[in-house]
Each structure stands twice: as structure tokens, then as C-alpha cells.
Amino acid sequence: MCGILAVLGCVDNSQAKRARIIELSRRLRHRGPDWSGIHCHDDCYLAHQRLAIVDPTSGDQPLYNEDKTVIVTVNGEIYNHKELRQKLSSHQFRTGSDCEVIAHLYEEYGEEFVNMLDGMFAFILLDTRDKSFIAARDAIGITPLYLGWGHDGSTWFASEMKALSDDCERFMSFPPGHIYSSKQGGLRRWYNPTWFSENVPSTPYDPIVLRETFERAVVKRMMTDVPFGVLLSGGLDSSLVASVVNRYLAESEAARQWGSQLHTFCIGLKGSPDLKAAKEVADYLGTRHHELYFTVQEGIDALEEVIYHIETYDVTTIRASTPMFLMSRKIKALGVKMVLSGEGSDEIFGGYLYFHKAPNKKEFHEETCRKIKALHLYDCLRANKSTAAWGVEARVPFLDKEFIDVAMSMDPESKMIRRDLGRIEKWVLRNAFDDEKNPYLPKHILYRQKEQFSDGVGYSWIDALKDHADKQVPDATMLAASFIYPENTPTTKEGYLYRTIFEKFFPKNAARATVPGGPSVACSTAKAVEWDAAWSKNLDPSGRAALGVHEASYEHVVDTKLDKPKNGPISKVHS
């Protein structure tokens, strides 16, 4: 991940203004510690902090077209850049950077080229010929971007809020799948998949297509010129990512440039569920596994820094971000700059436990759509900013554009949890990788039920955070919470503590409005209560109280010791 900052249409274009832009860009240096760049054109500034993953020697930014009339600053990875270069054979490229295609695509196709990009990205492009500009963000919002307006009428864009919050009174999170055009005026959506519509998809479930599409999504994210690894919690999603990467390393000469043994990483409190599960998967796959540990006190001590970096006061996001933040520091110390991670699967396949209560396929599908559209405010934000805090890039194959289209276009009936058929959550994904002849994973791992990330690092972690907040926030303070924070009022002491830390760093109304709010209920969604009123009794947003749908309910499905079903074969579409 890199850090980008652009200020367009300044009244002041003095040396002092340039110095201020450089100072603000420096706030993003954790995202890109490898090099800095800035381009000034009249009243426009494009700045860049680079994390060098592809073409470390010549890919410094900003990037240009042939005559330098088009300037672009990019944060992200364009996985199909080689195919795009073939479409641009008449253009002269200056670097081997995957991001340089953006400047030339704009020259060739104008503003409508964004849908041609396959990757995660946020970019700002300035056309000096008419002083127009565009900015765009990837389909799901994997890569962060903020949009703001200065008092002088200038337009600001930045990878993180901290680079523009002091100089813009009004700013917002740039919506995923959108483009901002100075020519056409304002934002418009460029990503419009058919599954966004209200109609329920009807494509039959094809496990082979699902599996092969996911494998392609993983392999394309191994595009790197630096050492990489996989974040492995031992759950289904990260284990599948690790398994596919491991297979490709064994088969591809090009992928072995950093050694034939895959490096995997897991963090937790001593004796945590994730550490145990991850080691089991790593032993099965034969990876070079790194068990990383943290203590409760180390996590609590890091809270302020975590909130400063991830820029939210959402309770579940902070709980899960803290271990990931600490792990990323240790990963960087080991010399790794890029990791693959398993975010997004639960949103696409209805993997959260409250999906057991979905009354029909229409509501199931609508809820997965809602969860995907909100990912940029939660899991994408966590995965990106927790790792970028230490100059590590996280790539998420489950959020591959092609894979999402395949997974979201299938008839949601096949995704629904059916106890009578032995189908637990995410059955379509598990079944797609259930290969008897050449197993990706042992059966008991493939059919292991989800553990909340905050609990997976150690069951005492959430309880310790609650105890810490209870000591820090007096009862009387909570009684006045609605007066102190009338918008998105914290409902727990833990939430109040995080809010006070957030407000210290980001005190403006615009900052607090970038965080989704409202009273938290089980699994952070009112939909769970709508489907089953019993969920309203669980006020903890982690969903750790699964109300009868967690592991014990499925002991009949898979015998984890014998690697085979207790009550006959698990329903399958293919062997």
C-alpha cells in the first residue's frame, strides 16, 4: 500500500503551500516508507508516499504519460496491467510499474477506462491540458480514499483522513466503485454489477467454476517483486488462501523467487484458538509458519495508536485491528512487505452466524449485498490500515471482481444454511474445495465453523478490553454520554473509551460522520434481530453469543477426529 494526497484548485500556490502539502503527505509515510514524490502544476499538487512492491527500482510516483501532460498518483495494484499494456502498444512506457497503465488508458479511452482495471486501487489523475481531473476507487473499497474541500474552494483527496482533516472543514469517505470527475461534476458510480439490482440471482451453483475462479484470484495476487506471505488464522478462508498459494508455489518456477516454502503468520494470546488451528493447517500444508504472540497489556497499550491509524471508533473493528496491527509490525520486521488475507468471504457467502436465521433466499441475498457494500467501513478498513501502519500491503482474493461476480450471481438458495441437508454456513465454498483425490485441506478443517477474529486471538481479549474500559470510564460519564456525543452516542463503556480517543485525533464533525453508527446489536446488524428477536438479548457486537447456532449444533455434521461425517456423507455436488 502507498499513501496518496492531492490538492487541486488552490488559491495559494506559494512555496509555503508546497511545504504544507509535503508536511501533510508525510503523515502518510507509514503507508509508503520507500520513497516520496510530489508534482506541482500551477494550483494543483499530487503527492505520493511509496511502498515498492512491483518494480521497486523504477516505479516511483507520480507517474506520467509520454509528454507528461497527464499526471497520476496511485495507491494500489493493477493485476491485469500486462494485458492492458498489450492494448496500449502505441504508447511508450517509462517504468515497469503496474500503475503506469492508468495514465495511458486515460489518453486512449478517456474517463470511462476505470472498469477495465482489475485490482485494488485509489488514484487521482490530472490532465494539465485542460486542468481537469478525475479520482476513482476500486469496486469494493479495498483501498482507502477520502474526499474533502478546502476553505478556498480546493478539492482534496487522501488515502487517510489524517492528511486532510486539519485543512478541510468538510470531508467524507470516498464511496467504493465511484469516480469523481471535475468535467462532469461530482461523483458517479462506475461499478454496476447485475447482482446489485433487487432481483434475486438465478445462476445454478457450479462448484468447479467457483473453485477455479477463486484460484485465479489468489494466483494473480502473487504478483510481486518482494517477499510475501499469508495471514493464517486456521479458519476456512485463510486456510483456503494458503492452500491455493502453496499449490501454485509448488508448480510455478516464477513464483519461487523468494523460496519454495510459503511463509504463514498467525498471532494470538498464548493458547489461543487461532494459534492452535493455524499450526494444524501450516503443518498439513508444510509452510514456514510464524507463531506471533502478544499480551493483553500490549494490546491495551497499543489502542491509541491503533485508533489513530485505522481512523474509526467502531468497537468490533478496533478489537480485531489491534492484534492485526501488532502482527503487522512483526511481519515487517521479518522482511515481508506483502501478505494475502481472507477478508470478504463471510459477507459474500453469509458466513456470519446470524445468517442461520435468514427466512428466505431473497432476504439472504439482500443482506449479503448490504454487507459487501459496507465492507469498506469495516473489514477492508481494518485489513488495509492495520497492515499499512507498518508498511505492509494486504491483498484480499475473496474480493476479486471476477470472483465476486461469480459468487454473487449464483442462486442464493444454495448458500442458505440447511441443517437437514448437513449444510453449515459457507457450504458452497467448502464443497467447492472438497476434493477427495487431491485434498486442499483435511475435512475437519474444511468444515470447521467460524470463530470471531476478536475471540480467535484469545477468549480473554474481549473481556480484558471491557474490564479496561470499565476502569477508565466512570458510571456518571456514561449517564451524560448522549449530551457529550449526541451523534452516534456510545452505548457501552468500551465504545465510549474508543470514541474519546478518536475525538482526540479527529475532533471535527466530518470525521465522526465517516464512521457508521447507531446502537450495536448482535453481529453489528439489526437484521439479525429482525430475523430472530432472541438476538436482541445479545448486546455485544462481536456475535460471540451465537444463541444455539455455534459448534455444538453441528457436532452431527463432521467428526473432527475421524475426518468423516458421523451421520453419513456430507451433501456434495462433486467429489
C-alpha positions as CSV (number, residue, x, y, z in Angstrom):
1,M,0.0,0.0,0.0
2,C,1.1,3.5,-0.7
3,G,-0.1,6.9,0.5
4,I,-1.5,9.5,-1.8
5,L,-2.5,13.1,-1.4
6,A,-3.8,15.5,-4.0
7,V,-4.9,19.1,-3.6
8,L,-6.5,20.7,-6.7
9,G,-7.5,24.2,-7.4
10,C,-5.6,26.0,-4.6
11,V,-5.8,29.8,-4.3
12,D,-2.3,29.8,-2.9
13,N,0.5,28.2,-4.9
14,S,3.4,29.6,-3.0
15,Q,6.4,27.8,-1.7
16,A,4.8,27.8,1.7
17,K,1.8,25.9,0.3
18,R,4.1,23.3,-1.3
19,A,5.8,22.9,2.1
20,R,2.4,22.4,3.7
21,I,1.4,19.7,1.2
22,I,4.7,17.9,1.8
23,E,4.2,18.1,5.5
24,L,0.6,16.6,5.2
25,S,1.8,13.9,2.8
26,R,4.5,13.0,5.4
27,R,1.6,11.9,7.7
28,L,1.1,9.0,5.3
29,R,4.7,7.9,5.2
30,H,3.9,4.8,7.3
31,R,1.9,3.6,4.2
32,G,4.9,4.2,1.9
33,P,8.3,4.3,3.6
34,D,10.3,3.5,0.4
35,W,10.2,6.9,-1.4
36,S,8.4,10.2,-1.7
37,G,7.3,12.2,-4.7
38,I,5.4,15.4,-5.5
39,H,4.3,17.1,-8.7
40,C,3.1,20.7,-8.8
41,H,1.3,22.2,-11.7
42,D,0.0,25.8,-11.2
43,D,-2.5,25.4,-8.4
44,C,-2.5,21.6,-8.3
45,Y,-0.4,19.3,-6.2
46,L,-0.1,15.5,-6.4
47,A,2.0,13.8,-3.7
48,H,2.9,10.2,-3.1
49,Q,4.5,8.0,-0.4
50,R,5.6,4.7,-2.0
51,L,5.6,1.2,-0.8
52,A,7.6,-0.6,-3.5
53,I,6.0,-4.0,-4.3
54,V,6.2,-4.1,-8.1
55,D,9.2,-2.6,-10.0
56,P,10.9,-1.3,-6.9
57,T,13.8,0.3,-8.9
58,S,11.9,2.5,-11.4
59,G,8.3,2.7,-10.4
60,D,8.4,5.9,-8.3
61,Q,5.4,8.2,-8.4
62,P,3.7,10.4,-9.6
63,L,3.5,8.7,-13.0
64,Y,3.1,10.3,-16.4
65,N,2.1,9.8,-20.0
66,E,4.7,10.3,-22.7
67,D,4.8,14.1,-22.7
68,K,4.0,14.5,-19.0
69,T,0.7,16.3,-19.7
70,V,-1.2,13.6,-17.7
71,I,0.0,13.0,-14.1
72,V,-1.3,10.3,-11.8
73,T,-0.7,9.3,-8.2
74,V,-1.9,5.8,-7.4
75,N,-2.3,3.6,-4.3
76,G,-3.0,0.0,-5.3
77,E,-2.2,-2.9,-7.5
78,I,-3.4,-3.4,-11.1
79,Y,-3.2,-7.2,-11.6
80,N,-4.1,-7.2,-15.3
81,H,-1.5,-4.5,-16.2
82,K,0.4,-6.7,-18.6
83,E,-2.8,-7.5,-20.6
84,L,-3.7,-3.8,-20.6
85,R,-0.2,-2.9,-21.9
86,Q,-0.9,-5.0,-25.0
87,K,-3.9,-2.9,-25.7
88,L,-1.7,0.2,-25.5
89,S,1.1,-0.9,-27.9
90,S,1.3,2.5,-29.4
91,H,2.2,4.1,-26.1
92,Q,5.6,4.4,-24.6
93,F,6.1,3.2,-21.0
94,R,8.7,4.7,-18.8
95,T,8.6,2.2,-15.9
96,G,7.7,-1.4,-15.1
97,S,5.1,-0.2,-12.6
98,D,1.7,-1.9,-12.9
99,C,0.1,1.5,-12.2
100,E,1.5,3.4,-15.2
101,V,-1.2,1.9,-17.4
102,I,-3.7,4.3,-15.8
103,A,-2.2,7.4,-17.5
104,H,-2.1,5.8,-20.9
105,L,-5.6,4.2,-20.6
106,Y,-6.9,7.7,-19.9
107,E,-5.2,9.0,-23.0
108,E,-6.7,6.2,-25.1
109,Y,-10.2,5.8,-23.7
110,G,-11.0,8.9,-21.6
111,E,-12.7,8.8,-18.3
112,E,-14.6,5.5,-19.0
113,F,-11.5,3.3,-18.7
114,V,-11.8,2.5,-15.0
115,N,-13.9,-0.6,-15.4
116,M,-11.0,-2.1,-17.4
117,L,-8.9,-2.2,-14.3
118,D,-8.6,-5.5,-12.4
119,G,-7.2,-4.8,-9.0
120,M,-7.5,-2.7,-5.8
121,F,-6.8,1.0,-6.3
122,A,-7.4,4.6,-5.5
123,F,-6.0,7.2,-7.8
124,I,-6.1,10.8,-8.8
125,L,-5.3,11.9,-12.3
126,L,-4.6,15.4,-13.5
127,D,-4.9,16.4,-17.2
128,T,-2.8,19.6,-17.5
129,R,-4.1,20.3,-21.0
130,D,-7.4,21.5,-19.7
131,K,-6.7,21.3,-15.9
132,S,-9.4,18.7,-15.5
133,F,-9.0,15.8,-13.0
134,I,-10.6,12.5,-12.0
135,A,-10.4,10.3,-8.9
136,A,-11.6,6.8,-8.6
137,R,-11.7,4.0,-6.0
138,D,-11.9,0.2,-6.6
139,A,-15.2,-1.7,-6.8
140,I,-15.4,-2.8,-3.1
141,G,-13.3,-0.2,-1.4
142,I,-10.3,-2.3,-0.5
143,T,-8.0,0.7,-0.9
144,P,-9.0,3.7,1.3
145,L,-9.7,7.1,-0.1
146,Y,-11.1,10.3,1.4
147,L,-12.5,13.4,-0.4
148,G,-12.5,16.9,1.1
149,W,-13.0,20.5,0.3
150,G,-10.8,23.4,1.5
151,H,-12.0,26.8,2.6
152,D,-10.5,28.3,-0.7
153,G,-12.7,26.0,-2.8
154,S,-9.9,23.5,-3.4
155,T,-10.7,19.8,-3.8
156,W,-8.7,17.3,-1.7
157,F,-8.1,13.6,-1.9
158,A,-6.1,11.5,0.5
159,S,-5.5,7.8,1.4
160,E,-6.2,8.5,5.1
161,M,-8.2,11.2,6.9
162,K,-5.3,12.4,8.9
163,A,-3.7,14.0,5.8
164,L,-6.7,16.3,5.1
165,S,-8.7,16.6,8.3
166,D,-6.9,19.7,9.6
167,D,-7.1,21.7,6.3
168,C,-10.7,20.7,5.3
169,E,-13.8,21.6,7.3
170,R,-15.9,19.2,5.2
171,F,-14.7,15.7,4.1
172,M,-16.1,12.3,3.6
173,S,-15.1,8.7,2.8
174,F,-14.9,8.4,-1.0
175,P,-17.6,5.8,-2.0
176,P,-16.3,2.5,-3.5
177,G,-16.9,1.8,-7.1
178,H,-17.2,5.5,-7.9
179,I,-15.4,8.1,-10.0
180,Y,-15.2,11.8,-9.3
181,S,-14.9,14.0,-12.4
182,S,-14.2,17.7,-12.5
183,K,-15.6,17.8,-16.1
184,Q,-18.9,16.1,-15.4
185,G,-19.2,17.5,-11.9
186,G,-19.2,15.3,-8.8
187,L,-19.4,11.5,-8.2
188,R,-20.9,8.8,-10.3
189,R,-20.8,5.0,-10.0
190,W,-18.6,3.1,-12.4
191,Y,-19.1,-0.3,-10.9
192,N,-22.7,-1.6,-11.6
193,P,-22.8,-5.4,-11.4
194,T,-26.1,-7.1,-12.1
195,W,-26.3,-8.6,-8.6
196,F,-26.6,-5.0,-7.3
197,S,-30.2,-5.0,-8.5
198,E,-33.1,-6.0,-6.5
199,N,-33.7,-9.2,-8.5
200,V,-32.6,-12.4,-6.8
201,P,-29.9,-14.1,-8.9
202,S,-30.7,-17.5,-10.5
203,T,-27.5,-18.9,-11.9
204,P,-27.1,-22.5,-10.7
205,Y,-24.3,-23.2,-8.3
206,D,-21.3,-24.7,-10.1
207,P,-18.5,-25.7,-7.6
208,I,-15.9,-26.2,-10.3
209,V,-16.4,-22.6,-11.7
210,L,-16.3,-21.2,-8.1
211,R,-13.1,-23.0,-7.3
212,E,-11.3,-22.2,-10.5
213,T,-12.3,-18.5,-10.3
214,F,-11.0,-18.3,-6.7
215,E,-7.7,-20.0,-7.7
216,R,-7.2,-17.4,-10.4
217,A,-8.0,-14.6,-7.9
218,V,-5.3,-16.0,-5.5
219,V,-2.7,-16.5,-8.1
220,K,-3.0,-13.1,-9.7
221,R,-2.4,-11.6,-6.2
222,M,1.0,-13.3,-6.1
223,M,2.3,-10.6,-8.5
224,T,5.2,-9.2,-6.5
225,D,8.9,-8.3,-6.7
226,V,9.3,-8.5,-2.9
227,P,8.9,-11.3,-0.2
228,F,5.3,-12.1,0.7
229,G,3.3,-14.5,2.9
230,V,-0.2,-15.4,4.0
231,L,-2.1,-14.4,7.2
232,L,-3.3,-17.7,8.5
233,S,-5.8,-17.9,11.3
234,G,-6.6,-21.6,10.8
235,G,-10.2,-20.8,9.8
236,L,-11.7,-21.8,6.4
237,D,-11.0,-18.6,4.5
238,S,-7.3,-18.0,5.3
239,S,-6.6,-21.7,5.1
240,L,-8.0,-21.9,1.5
241,V,-5.9,-18.9,0.5
242,A,-2.8,-20.6,2.0
243,S,-3.6,-23.9,0.3
244,V,-4.0,-22.4,-3.1
245,V,-0.8,-20.3,-2.8
246,N,1.1,-23.3,-1.6
247,R,0.0,-25.4,-4.6
248,Y,1.0,-22.6,-7.0
249,L,4.4,-22.3,-5.4
250,A,5.0,-26.0,-5.9
251,E,4.0,-25.8,-9.6
252,S,5.4,-22.4,-10.7
253,E,9.1,-21.6,-11.2
254,A,8.3,-17.8,-11.4
255,A,6.5,-17.9,-8.0
256,R,9.5,-19.4,-6.2
257,Q,11.8,-16.4,-6.5
258,W,11.6,-15.9,-2.7
259,G,11.9,-19.7,-1.9
260,S,9.7,-22.6,-2.5
261,Q,8.3,-22.7,1.1
262,L,5.4,-20.4,1.8
263,H,5.6,-18.2,4.9
264,T,2.5,-18.0,7.0
265,F,1.7,-15.8,10.0
266,C,-0.7,-16.0,12.9
267,I,-1.0,-14.0,16.1
268,G,-2.7,-14.6,19.4
269,L,-2.6,-14.7,23.2
270,K,-0.8,-17.8,24.5
271,G,-3.0,-20.8,24.0
272,S,-5.5,-19.0,21.7
273,P,-7.8,-21.0,19.3
274,D,-6.2,-19.3,16.2
275,L,-2.7,-20.3,17.1
276,K,-3.7,-23.9,17.6
277,A,-5.8,-24.1,14.4
278,A,-3.2,-22.2,12.3
279,K,-0.4,-24.6,13.3
280,E,-2.5,-27.5,12.3
281,V,-3.1,-26.1,8.9
282,A,0.5,-25.0,8.5
283,D,1.7,-28.5,9.4
284,Y,-0.6,-30.0,6.9
285,L,0.5,-27.7,4.1
286,G,4.2,-27.7,5.1
287,T,4.5,-23.9,5.3
288,R,7.3,-22.0,7.1
289,H,4.9,-20.9,9.9
290,H,5.5,-18.0,12.3
291,E,3.5,-18.0,15.6
292,L,3.4,-14.5,16.9
293,Y,2.3,-13.6,20.4
294,F,1.0,-10.6,22.2
295,T,-0.2,-10.0,25.8
296,V,-3.4,-8.3,26.8
297,Q,-1.4,-5.4,28.2
298,E,0.5,-4.9,25.0
299,G,-2.8,-4.8,23.2
300,I,-4.3,-2.2,25.6
301,D,-1.2,-0.1,25.4
302,A,-1.5,0.0,21.6
303,L,-5.1,1.1,21.5
304,E,-4.5,4.8,21.0
305,E,-2.0,4.2,18.1
306,V,-4.4,1.7,16.6
307,I,-7.3,4.1,16.6
308,Y,-5.1,6.9,15.1
309,H,-4.1,4.6,12.2
310,I,-7.4,2.9,11.5
311,E,-9.5,6.1,11.9
312,T,-12.6,4.6,13.4
313,Y,-14.4,4.2,16.7
314,D,-16.3,1.1,15.7
315,V,-16.0,-1.4,18.5
316,T,-15.6,-4.6,16.6
317,T,-13.2,-3.1,14.2
318,I,-10.9,-1.9,16.9
319,R,-11.0,-5.2,18.7
320,A,-9.9,-7.0,15.6
321,S,-7.5,-4.4,14.4
322,T,-5.3,-4.3,17.5
323,P,-3.9,-7.9,17.1
324,M,-3.6,-7.3,13.3
325,F,-1.7,-4.1,13.9
326,L,0.7,-5.8,16.3
327,M,1.2,-8.8,13.9
328,S,2.0,-6.5,11.0
329,R,4.8,-4.9,12.9
330,K,6.4,-8.3,13.5
331,I,5.8,-9.3,9.9
332,K,7.6,-6.2,8.6
333,A,10.5,-6.9,11.0
334,L,10.8,-10.3,9.3
335,G,11.4,-8.6,5.9
336,V,8.0,-9.3,4.4
337,K,6.2,-6.4,2.6
338,M,3.1,-8.1,1.2
339,V,0.6,-10.6,2.6
340,L,-2.6,-12.3,1.4
341,S,-5.6,-12.4,3.7
342,G,-9.0,-13.9,3.8
343,E,-11.3,-10.9,4.3
344,G,-14.7,-10.8,2.4
345,S,-15.8,-14.4,2.4
346,D,-18.3,-14.1,5.2
347,E,-20.0,-11.2,3.5
348,I,-20.2,-12.9,0.1
349,F,-21.4,-16.3,1.4
350,G,-23.4,-15.3,4.5
351,G,-20.8,-16.7,6.9
352,Y,-21.9,-14.9,10.0
353,L,-23.8,-16.9,12.4
354,Y,-27.0,-14.8,12.3
355,F,-27.4,-15.9,8.6
356,H,-28.7,-19.2,10.1
357,K,-31.9,-17.3,10.8
358,A,-32.4,-15.9,7.2
359,P,-36.1,-16.7,6.4
360,N,-35.7,-17.0,2.6
361,K,-33.2,-16.6,-0.2
362,K,-34.3,-13.1,-1.1
363,E,-33.5,-11.7,2.3
364,F,-30.3,-13.8,2.5
365,H,-29.1,-12.3,-0.8
366,E,-30.1,-8.7,0.1
367,E,-28.2,-9.0,3.4
368,T,-25.1,-10.2,1.7
369,C,-25.3,-7.3,-0.7
370,R,-25.7,-4.9,2.1
371,K,-22.7,-6.4,3.9
372,I,-20.5,-6.2,0.8
373,K,-21.4,-2.6,0.2
374,A,-20.4,-1.8,3.8
375,L,-17.1,-3.7,3.7
376,H,-15.0,-0.5,3.1
377,L,-16.2,0.8,6.5
378,Y,-15.2,-2.3,8.4
379,D,-13.1,-5.3,7.3
380,C,-11.5,-3.6,4.3
381,L,-10.6,-0.6,6.5
382,R,-9.2,-2.9,9.2
383,A,-7.1,-5.1,6.9
384,N,-5.7,-2.2,4.9
385,K,-4.9,0.3,7.6
386,S,-3.7,-2.2,10.3
387,T,-1.1,-3.5,7.9
388,A,-0.3,-0.2,6.2
389,A,0.5,1.3,9.6
390,W,3.8,-0.7,9.3
391,G,4.4,-0.5,5.5
392,V,2.8,-3.9,4.8
393,E,0.3,-4.5,1.9
394,A,-2.6,-6.8,2.4
395,R,-4.3,-8.4,-0.6
396,V,-7.7,-10.0,-0.4
397,P,-8.5,-12.6,-3.1
398,F,-12.1,-13.1,-2.0
399,L,-12.8,-9.6,-3.1
400,D,-11.6,-10.2,-6.6
401,K,-14.0,-8.6,-9.0
402,E,-14.5,-11.7,-11.1
403,F,-14.8,-14.0,-8.1
404,I,-17.5,-11.7,-6.5
405,D,-19.5,-11.7,-9.7
406,V,-19.5,-15.5,-9.9
407,A,-20.3,-15.9,-6.2
408,M,-23.0,-13.2,-6.1
409,S,-24.6,-14.3,-9.3
410,M,-25.4,-17.8,-8.1
411,D,-28.9,-18.7,-6.8
412,P,-28.7,-17.8,-3.1
413,E,-30.8,-20.8,-2.2
414,S,-27.5,-22.9,-2.4
415,K,-25.8,-20.5,0.1
416,M,-28.5,-20.9,2.7
417,I,-27.8,-22.9,5.8
418,R,-29.7,-26.2,5.7
419,R,-29.3,-28.3,8.8
420,D,-31.5,-31.0,7.3
421,L,-29.0,-31.4,4.4
422,G,-25.9,-31.1,6.6
423,R,-25.1,-27.6,5.1
424,I,-23.4,-25.3,7.5
425,E,-22.6,-21.7,6.7
426,K,-20.4,-21.2,3.5
427,W,-21.2,-24.7,2.4
428,V,-20.9,-23.7,-1.3
429,L,-17.3,-22.7,-0.7
430,R,-16.4,-25.7,1.5
431,N,-18.0,-28.0,-1.0
432,A,-16.1,-26.5,-4.0
433,F,-12.8,-27.3,-2.4
434,D,-13.8,-30.7,-1.1
435,D,-11.6,-32.7,-3.4
436,E,-11.3,-36.4,-2.3
437,K,-8.4,-37.2,-4.8
438,N,-6.3,-34.2,-4.1
439,P,-7.4,-32.6,-0.9
440,Y,-6.9,-28.9,-0.4
441,L,-7.4,-29.2,3.4
442,P,-8.4,-32.0,5.8
443,K,-12.1,-32.4,6.1
444,H,-12.4,-31.3,9.7
445,I,-10.6,-28.0,8.8
446,L,-12.6,-27.6,5.6
447,Y,-15.8,-27.9,7.6
448,R,-14.6,-26.1,10.8
449,Q,-17.1,-23.4,12.0
450,K,-16.2,-19.8,12.1
451,E,-14.5,-18.2,15.1
452,Q,-14.9,-14.4,15.6
453,F,-11.5,-12.9,14.9
454,S,-11.6,-10.9,18.2
455,D,-12.2,-14.2,20.1
456,G,-9.9,-16.3,17.9
457,V,-6.8,-14.5,19.1
458,G,-7.8,-15.5,22.7
459,Y,-11.1,-15.6,24.5
460,S,-9.8,-13.3,27.3
461,W,-9.1,-10.5,24.8
462,I,-12.6,-9.0,24.6
463,D,-13.2,-9.4,28.3
464,A,-10.0,-7.6,29.0
465,L,-10.9,-4.7,26.8
466,K,-14.3,-4.4,28.6
467,D,-12.6,-4.5,32.0
468,H,-10.1,-1.9,30.9
469,A,-12.9,0.4,29.7
470,D,-14.9,-0.2,32.9
471,K,-12.0,1.2,34.9
472,Q,-11.4,4.1,32.6
473,V,-15.0,5.4,32.2
474,P,-17.0,6.2,35.3
475,D,-20.7,5.4,35.5
476,A,-21.5,9.1,35.8
477,T,-19.8,9.7,32.5
478,M,-22.0,7.1,30.7
479,L,-25.1,8.9,32.0
480,A,-24.0,12.0,30.2
481,A,-22.9,10.2,27.0
482,S,-25.9,11.4,25.0
483,F,-25.1,15.0,25.8
484,I,-21.4,14.7,25.1
485,Y,-21.8,12.7,21.9
486,P,-25.3,13.3,20.6
487,E,-24.4,11.8,17.2
488,N,-23.7,8.0,17.3
489,T,-23.9,8.0,21.1
490,P,-21.7,5.2,22.6
491,T,-23.9,2.6,24.4
492,T,-21.1,0.9,26.3
493,K,-18.1,2.0,28.2
494,E,-15.8,0.3,25.7
495,G,-17.5,2.2,22.9
496,Y,-17.2,5.4,24.9
497,L,-13.5,4.9,25.5
498,Y,-12.8,4.4,21.8
499,R,-14.8,7.4,20.9
500,T,-12.9,9.7,23.3
501,I,-9.6,8.5,21.8
502,F,-10.9,9.0,18.2
503,E,-12.2,12.5,19.0
504,K,-8.7,13.5,20.4
505,F,-7.2,12.8,17.0
506,F,-10.1,13.7,14.8
507,P,-12.3,16.3,16.5
508,K,-14.4,17.6,13.6
509,N,-18.0,16.7,12.8
510,A,-16.9,15.5,9.4
511,A,-14.5,13.0,10.9
512,R,-17.1,11.4,13.2
513,A,-19.6,11.2,10.3
514,T,-17.2,8.9,8.4
515,V,-17.9,6.2,11.0
516,P,-21.2,4.3,10.7
517,G,-23.1,4.5,14.0
518,G,-26.3,3.6,15.9
519,P,-26.8,1.2,18.8
520,S,-24.9,-2.0,18.3
521,V,-26.7,-5.3,18.4
522,A,-25.6,-8.9,17.7
523,C,-23.2,-9.1,14.7
524,S,-23.5,-5.3,14.3
525,T,-26.7,-5.5,12.4
526,A,-30.4,-5.0,13.1
527,K,-31.2,-7.6,10.5
528,A,-30.3,-10.4,13.0
529,V,-32.9,-9.1,15.4
530,E,-35.5,-8.8,12.6
531,W,-34.9,-12.4,11.7
532,D,-35.0,-13.6,15.3
533,A,-36.0,-11.4,18.2
534,A,-33.9,-13.5,20.5
535,W,-30.7,-11.9,19.1
536,S,-31.7,-8.6,20.7
537,K,-30.7,-10.1,24.1
538,N,-27.1,-10.2,22.9
539,L,-25.8,-6.6,23.0
540,D,-22.2,-7.4,22.3
541,P,-21.5,-6.6,18.7
542,S,-19.0,-9.4,18.2
543,G,-21.7,-12.1,17.9
544,R,-19.8,-14.3,20.3
545,A,-23.1,-15.4,21.9
546,A,-24.2,-17.5,18.9
547,L,-27.6,-18.4,20.5
548,G,-27.6,-22.1,19.7
549,V,-26.1,-22.0,16.2
550,H,-22.4,-22.4,17.0
551,E,-20.2,-25.5,17.1
552,A,-22.3,-27.8,19.3
553,S,-25.2,-27.5,17.0
554,Y,-23.2,-29.1,14.2
555,E,-21.4,-32.0,16.0
556,H,-23.5,-34.3,13.8
557,V,-22.1,-32.9,10.6
558,V,-18.4,-33.6,10.8
559,D,-16.4,-35.9,13.2
560,T,-13.3,-33.8,13.6
561,K,-11.3,-36.7,14.9
562,L,-12.1,-39.2,12.2
563,D,-12.2,-36.8,9.3
564,K,-15.6,-38.1,8.2
565,P,-19.2,-37.4,8.8
566,K,-20.9,-39.0,11.8
567,N,-24.3,-39.4,10.2
568,G,-23.5,-40.4,6.7
569,P,-21.8,-38.3,3.9
570,I,-22.0,-34.6,3.8
571,S,-24.1,-33.4,0.9
572,K,-21.9,-32.8,-2.1
573,V,-22.2,-31.7,-5.7
574,H,-18.9,-33.2,-6.8
575,S,-16.1,-35.4,-5.5
